[in-house]
Every structure is written in C-alpha cells, then in structure tokens.
Amino acid sequence: MAREELTRLTGNGNGTCGEDDCPNVYRTASGSIVVQGDVPDAFTPPQGERLVEIPESVLREAVRALGW
C-alpha cells in the first residue's frame, strides 16, 4: 500500500510532526488504521507482526480526527 493511499489523521505539517519520520496515525480506504512510530524492543511479536510506539498525544489526536 502506498502512502498516497492513506489519509493522515495526525500531524499538521507545521514542522513539529510534518516530516515523514515522525509518529503518525493513518486511515486506509477500507477503514483500518495504520500507525507509524518508533520500533520498541519490549518483546518479539509473532512473525508477520511488528510493534510500534507512539506518544499518547498522537493517539488522542487521531481519536479526535475520527470523531470517536
């Protein structure tokens, strides 16, 4: 899936989180959520899965954007 196919829910592009390398939450065309963040080493998830770590503020921003 290409980045252009995702709707960005977080980050306002003002330089604080406007680059491609910051934590963000995206929504796919099918309504699923894609999360971009730092890779922690808390534990090893099952094959085919990954853990990502994002700040609570980013998750709250995504929830507000979705109107939840």
Buried (B, 14 or more C-beta within 10 A) or exposed (E): EEEEEBEBBBBEEEEEBEEEEBBBBBBEEEEEEBBBBEEEEEEEEEEEEEBEEBBEEBBEBBEEBEEE
